[in-house]
Amino acid sequence: MATNYDKLSKEILQNIGGKENVNEIFHCVTRLRFYLKDSSLVDLEKIKQLKGVIGAQYATDQLQIIIGNDVSDAYKAMEKQIGEIHSAGHSGEKKNGFHLKGLFETLAAIFLPVVPVLAGTGMIKGLIIILTTYANVKADSGIMQLLTISSDCVFYFFPFLIAWSAAKRFKANIPLAMALAGCLLYPIMTEGLANGEPGLLVFGLTVPFVKYAGSSIPIILTVWVLSYVHPFIDKVIPKALRLVFTPMLVMLVMTPLALILIAPSANYISIGLASVVKMLFEFSPIVAGLVVGATRPLVVLSGMHLSLGALMIENISQFGYDVILPINTMGTLAMAGTALGTWFKSKDSEIKTISFSAFISAFIGITEPVIYGVLLKFRNALIATMVGGGIAGAFVATFKGTSTAYVNSSILSLPVFMGPGFVFVCIGMAMAAAISFILVQILGLSEEKDQKQKESSKQVDYGVYSPLSGKLIELKEIEDDVFSKGIMGKGIAIEPNSNQVVAPFDGEVVTIYPTKHAIGLTSTNGVELIIHIGLDTANLKGEYFDIQVVEGQKIHQGDVLAEVDFSKIKEQGFSIVTPIIISNTNQFLDVIPNKVQGSIKNSNKLLEIIQ
């Protein structure tokens, strides 16, 4: 059954403190990503249990909820609930994001919107290689030049796309950010670079001609500075003059600042990072490939995989190729092999269904279903994936597999790997999948151990008996979201047919609400229970409630807690349906009503609690 994302978005909001707690939301290929005002309001365990959620975690100060292939549908539904003001780039609270702690999340947020078009045009570049190399299509033909324009435009003018995305991230002025990207790629700059000229001399300072086409870090840092300069200038300019003079002064300040200082400095950083990666692979391709390939599932698990795209793009910009993407693809294929191996090895029908679905997803580059559905469940599966990805990664790195464009890591990306190491990339993919598949068969899945652990999980008799006699009603049928959606915890409700409320177990009276409509109890073995007598009955301010215990009093099962005149309460127009809630539900494996329909007496067993 397809997931109802409108319902899921509401359930997620309930478990993250509501839309008022959301500072910012955006999404990547598989995850909803939130920045929240107060992370203590998040119930991570409940989110993980929601239908349609594969997993949930924190990466530094970012909440990531893994949805899978349909994340865009979930994001659209979430936007309906939250409103556009909270979507990425529109939160009211300024978030600079350039502190070390949030660096990876900041880069990921900037690159996420532009990755699809970058990957799509990258695949066209791979198609060009196939046509010119194997189909004898002339590179200077009209159709090939048209394809070249289509494949190169995004990469060449990449600073424009990054300027737009970074401006949204840093809450900077988008037109000004794109204007500054235009400064980096202005014909004077590009022609000067092509002619080998040193640069422009301005007041004794040099504006160097630098290669900014295809770069990202120079414009990211430029826009970050813009996010401070523009508000400062706008604040000191009189309101009547801001429309024209603010952008004029911002460009007069930012253009020399960007072209003389920020962008050249950032370019050296880019060159340095790319050179370090190249040196590492030249020093020991086996070690580099082994580490990158083996840790691929862990990097994806941490949510930092997209932020590394900046480094891959810089490699392509500086050298014309990248060495990391082919190795990442080994990790992806290893996960696909593990998922298929799990499907083949497992005897559990549910695990088979999950693992085969995860195999299909991983085969086309979506790996979260494997990670959360298989690798985190079976340690041996994770080991098999890391070994398969590591060995294949070392193999591909040794034989110099490269990528000519930035695309998703999957078997569909084969065209961009065409080059001297193409055959070895293909062999590596087969190796990664095969090694992982075989290792799962050898190491096993520890299903027998898991089954024993399940069997040893005790359905402990906590002795929770009914405090009332009457008709049983499931919580989901109550017209009160607090109870029907399980916000307070799991349990059941009773429509009483007698006036006496008795203790459901041995324990202690913890709370008696001032309006007497609810009583909080704790059992001797730690079960916390609330008896909420009627709905909206707090408005009666204690009338018709005769509480016969006091806070701190020790109780035994069957002791009278209260006498309630339910007929009078009904006459006043209030519902007498009484929810009985286990308020510390999250401390137990599950809370299950003994039965959900029919009648019950106060001497009958009410709830089963699974420890």
N, C-alpha and C positions, 0 to 999 in steps of 0.2 A: 504494500500500500504506500502510495506517495506521501511524503511528509507535508503536513499542513504548515507552511512557513508563517502564515499570519498567527496561528496558534503558538508556534514555536517562539516567534519573536516576543510575544506577550510573556511566555514562560521564562524566557531569558531575562527580560527586563525585571520580572518579579524577583529573580535571584541575583541581580546585580545592584539592587537598591533603587530601581525605577529610572525613568528617563532623566529625572533631575540629577542623578548621580553620574550622568555621561558627559564627559568633557569633549570627547572626540571619538568617532567611529569610522573605520574604513575597512576594506577587505583586500585579501590577496587571492591567489588561485584557489585556495581551499579554506581560508580562515577569516572569521570576523575578528577584527582587532579593535580593542577598546582602550581608551585612556579614561580612567574614572577619577572622580573627586575623592571618594572614600572607599578604598579597597576592602575595608573591614566589613562592608555590607554585602560582599559577594559570598554566596554559598556554592563553592566550586564543586563539591560532591553532587549536589542536586543538579547542577548544570550538566555534569557528565552523564547523568542518568536520563536526561531528556531525550525523547524520541527525535532522531534527526541530528543529534550531536555525536560526533565520533570521539571527541576528547576536549579537554579544556585545561589550560595551564597559564601560569604567569611567566613572562620573560621580562626581566627587570621590572619596570612599572607598567607593563602592558599586559592586559588580559587578552588571551587568544582562545577563541572558541572554534574548534575544528569542525567544519560542516562537510567538506568534500566537494565534489564536482558542482553541486548546486548552490555554492556559496553566494553567487550573485542573486539568486532568488531569495535567499535568506536575508541578504543585505537590503534588497528592495522592500521586503516586508518590515524589516527593522526601521528603515527610513520612514515608513508610514507611521510607525508608532512614535518615533523620536522627533521627527521633523527635520527639515534640511539644516536648521541652525546648528544641529549637533553632528552633521556628517563631516567627513574629512575636509579640513580647510575652512570650516565655518563656525567652529566653536568660539564662544565668546571669550574664552580665557586664552591669552597669548601663551604659546608653548614654544620656546626657542629650540629646545630639543638638541642643542649641540653640546650638552654635557657628556662626559665619557660614558656614563651609565646608560644613556639612551641613544648612543651613536648608531648602533646597528638598527634600532627601531626607526630612527630618523631616516637613515639611508633607504631602508625598506619602504617606508611610507612615501618617499620621493620617487623611487623607481617603480613601485607597483602600478601606477596608472599608465606608464609608458611601456612596460614590458611586453604586453600583447602585440602592439604594433611593431615593436622592435623585433620580436620573435617572428612575426609574420613576414616582414620584409627580409629577415635573415633567411627564411626558407626559400624565398625567391632567389636570393643569392646562390643558395645551394642548387636550385634548378638551373641557373645560368651555367654553373660549373658542369653539371651533367650534360646539358645541351652542347656546350662548346667542346667538351672533352670526349664524349662518347657518341654524340649524334652528328658531329661534323658541321654544326651550325656556325657560320662565321660570326666572330665577335663584333665586327663592324657593320653587320646587317641592321636594317631598321628595327626589326622586332627585338633583337638582342640589346640595342641601345635603349629601346623603350623599357625593356625589363631591367636594364641597368639603372635607369632613372628611378624606377619603382623600388628597386632593392637598396639603392644607395641614399635616397633622399632623407630617410629618417636618421640614418647614422651620421650623414654629413651635417645635417641641421639639428643634431641631437641636443645641443645647448638650448635651442628654443623650447623643446619639449620639457627639458629638465628645469628651465627657468619657470615655465608655467606651473609645473608640479611643485617645485621648491617654494614658489611664491605662495601657493595654497598652504603648504606645510608651515612656513614661517610667518604666515599672515601678512605677507608683503603685498605691495601693489603689483598686480599681474601685468598690466601693460608696460609699466616701467621695467619690470624684471625681463620681459621679452625684448624690450628696447636695448637693454644692456647685453643680452645675448646677441642682438644684431650688431652691437659694437665689436664683439669678439670675432664675428664672421664677416665684417664689412670688407668689400673688395680691396680697399687699400691694405688691410691687414693680410688677406689671403694672397694677393698679388705680390706684396712685399716678401712674404715667406717663400712663395714659389720662385721669386727672382734671387733669393739668397741675400737680400738686403738686411742690414743689422737692425733697423728700426727707425722710428721718428724721433727727432730731437725737439723736446718741448721745454723751454726755460731751463736748459741744461740737464734735463732728465730724459732718459731714453724710454720710448714706448716700444718694447721689443716685438718683432713679428714672430708670433708663436703659433703652433698648430693647435687650434681650438676645435676644429671639426672633429666630431665624434667624441669629444671630451665631456666630462660631467662635473668633476671636482671643482674646476675653476668657476663655473657658473653657480654651483651650489654655494660656495663661500661668498661669491659676489652678492647673491640674493640674500644671504644671511645678513651681511653688512647692510644691505638696502633696507632690511626690515627694521633697522635701528635709525638709519639716516633719514628715511622718509618721514616717519612720525615726528622726529625732532624738528625737521625743517617745517613741516606742516603746522606744528604747534606755534612756532615763532612768527609765521606769516599771518597777517590779518585775514579774517574770514573772507572779506570781499575780494581779496587778491589771490586766494589759494588756487582757484581753478586753473590759472595759467602759470603763476609764479612758483608754486610748489613744484610741479614737475620740471619746470625750467631749471630751478636751482638744484633739484635732486640730480638731474642729468649732468649739470655743470660740475657737481661735486663727484658723482659716482663714476662718470666716464674716465677721467684721468686716474682716479683711485683704483678702478678696476683694471685698466689697461697697463698702468705703470707698476702697481703693487700687488693687488689681490690675485688677479688671474695668473700673472707670470709665476708668483710664488706657489700658487696651487698647482700650476702645471709641473713645477719641479717636484712637488709632492707626488703627483700622479706618475711621473717618470720614475721616481724613486721606488714607489710601491711596485710598479710593473717590473722594474729591474731586479728588485729583491726576489720576486717570484721566479723570474727567469734564472737568476743565479742559483736559487734553491733547486730548481729542476735540473740545471746543468751540473750542479755539484753532486747530487744523488737522485736521479729520477726514480730509482727504485723506492727509496725512502719517502720521497715526496708523493709519489703515486700511491704507495701503500697507505700513508696516513690520510690523504684526501679521500681515497676510495673507501677505506674502512670506516671513517667517521661520518660518512654521508648521512646515514639515518639519524645520528646524534645531532648533526647540524640542523637537519630538517626538524627534528623534535624540538630543538631550542627555538625554532622560528627565525634563525639568523641566515638561512640559506639565500634569501632574496637580496639581503644587504650585500652579499659577496658579489652580486652582479656588477656592482660598480668596478670592482677589481678586474673582472673578466672584460668588461667594456674598455677599460683603460689599456689592457693588454692588446686588444684588437686595434685600438687607436694608435698605440705606440709601435707595435711590431707587425700589425696586419693579421695576427692570429692569436688565439688563446689556448693555453695548455690545461686549464683547470676544467673546463666544461666537458671534454671527453672523459675525464676521470670521474667527474660527478655522475656521468651517464653510466659508468660501470657500477656505481653504488645503486643507481635506480634499477638497473637490470638485475643486480643481485637481490634486491627486494622483490622483484617480480618472480625470480627463481625460487626464493624462499616461500612466497605465497603459494605458488604452484606446488612446491614440495609439501607444504602443510596440507593443502587440499588432498594430495595423493596419500599422505601418511595418516592423516587423522581418521578416527573412527566415529567422531562426533558429527552428526548431521549439521548442527548449527555452525560448528567450526568450519566444516567443508563449505558451507554457503558463504560465510564471511571471507574465507581465504580465497575462494575462486573469484569472488567479486573484487577483492583487493588485488588479485593478480591482473585482472583486466585493467584496473585503474593504473597500477604501477607500470604496466606495459606501455601505456600512452603518457606516462610521466607524472601521474598524480599518486604520491606515495603515502600520504597520511593514513588512508585506510589500512595499508599494510602495517604501518608503525603502531597504530593504536589498536588495530584488530588482531594482529598476530605477534609482532615483535615484543610488545610490552606484556603480552600474555605468556609467551613462551621464551624463556631465556635462551634456550638452545637455538631458537629461530633467529634471535638477534646475533648470536655468535656466528651462525652460518652466514648471515648477511654480511657481517663485518669481514669475515675471512674471504668470502667470495668477492666482495667489492674491493678489498685490499689487494688481493693477488692480481685481479684483473686490472686494477688501477696502476699497480707497479709495472705490469706488462705493457700497458698502453703508453705510460710515461717513458719507459725504456726505449720503445720504438717510435717515440715522438709523434703520438697522435695529436692533432690540432683541430681547432674549430675556426672557421672564417667569419662566423657571426654569432651573436648571442641569442640562443633559442632555449626552449624547454629541454630538460635532460630526459630523453626517451629514445626509443628505437625509431620514432618518426623523424628524429633530427639527423638521420644519416647523411642527407645531402650536404650539410654544412661541415661534415668531417672529411669531405673529399680532399685529398692531397696526398703527399708522400706516405703518411701513416694510416691511410684509410683502411687498408686491408687489416691492419693490426687492431684498429678500433672495432671492426666487425668481429674479429676473432675474440677480442676482449669482451665484447657484449655476450657472446656465446659462452665464454669461460665464466663470466660473472654469474650468469643464470644457472649454468650447469653445476658449478661448484656449490653454490648455495642450495640448489635442489638436492644434490647428492648428500651434502652434509646434514640436511634435515632428516634424510632417511637413515643416516648412520647414527646421529646423536639422538634422534627421537624428539618427541614433544613433551615428555613428562606428563602425559595425560593421565596415566595410572596414578601418579603422585597427586595430581590435581583432584582426581576423583576421590582418593582417600581423604584429602583435605576437606572436600565437600561433605563426605560422609561423616567426618569427625566434627563438622560444624554442628553444634548442639542446638536443637530446638528447645531451649531451656524453658521449663515451666516457671514463669515468673508469677503465676497466680494472680492474673488480672481478671477479676470477676465484675459482673455488671453492677453498677451502683443504683440502677433503676430497673423497674419492671415496665415493659411496654413493647412497642413496635420498633424493629430495627430499620434504620435508614442509612444508606451509604452516604458518605460525606459529599461525594460529587453531585448528589441530588439536592443539596442544601443551597438555597438562594443567597449565599453569602460567600464571596470569593475567598475570604480569609480561611474559611473551612473547606470549601469545595475544591480549592486548588492546592490544599495541603500546605499552605504557608506556615501554619503553626505546628504542623506535624501530622502524622498518620493516626487513624483511629476509626471510629464509627459514631453514629448518632442514634438516639433513642427518643421516640415520642412516648412520654410516660403515660401509664394508666393508673398510677398510684402516686401519692404525695410524698413518699419517703425516699430520701437519698441516703445510701449507705456507703461505707468505705469499701473500695474495690480490692484492697489488699492490706497487709500489715505495714505500717509505716508512720509517717508524721504529717501533720497539717502544716504546710509551708506558708500558704497565702490564703487569706480570705479577703476578697475584694470589698472595698468600702460600700459598694452598692449591693453586696451579698449575692450577686447573680453568678459568681464563679468562685470555685475553690481549687487551689493548687495543692497537690499532694506529692510526696516522695515515698516510694516503697523502701523497705529495708535492704533491697538489693539494687537500688539505684534507678528505678523507673520513675520518671517524672510525669505526672498526669494532671490534666486540667479537666474539671467538670464545668462546662459552661451551660448553666441552666437557662434554657430558652434563648431566643435570638433578639437582640436589641433590648433585652430586659434591663440593661443598666439604666434605661430611662425611667424605670419604676422606682429607682433610688431606695431599694431595699424593701419596699412594700410587698407583702405576701411571702417573704422569705424569713423563715425562722431557723437561723443557723445555731446548731447545738454543740459546736466545737470551737476551740480558739486556736490561734496560730501557735505553733510549737507543741501542740498536744500530740501525744502518741496515740495511735489508733490501731485497731485490729479489724480484719476483714469482717464486714457485717455490722460494725458499729454505725449508729445513726449519725449522719453528718448534718442533715437539715430536714425540716418539714416545709414543704412548699405547696401553696394553694394554687395548683395549676389551673383549676377552673376559673378562678378570679383573674389570673394572668391572661387566659384566653378571652375573657369578657372585655378586657382592656385593649384587645386587638393585637396582642403579641403572640408570636409562635412559641409553643412550648417544646419544640424539637431541641434536644439537648446533646450537643457534641461532646464526646469523651475523647480527648486528644492526648497522645504520648508526645509531650513537648520536646523530649530529647531523642526523637526518632533517629537522628543522624548518628547516634552512638551505637545503634544496633544494625545488624544486617538487614532486617526487615521487621515490620509490624503488620500482622495479618489478622483481620477479624475472624473469629471462630466460625461465624456465619454472617451473611449480609442481608438476609431476608427473614421474614416471619417475626414471631414474638420471642421475648426473652424474660426471664425472671432474675431478680437480683442475686439469686444463688447460682446462676449459670455462668460458665466460663465465657468471657467476652472477647479477649484478644490473645493471640499467640505471638510471642516475641522471639525472633530468631537472633541468636547471638553469633 
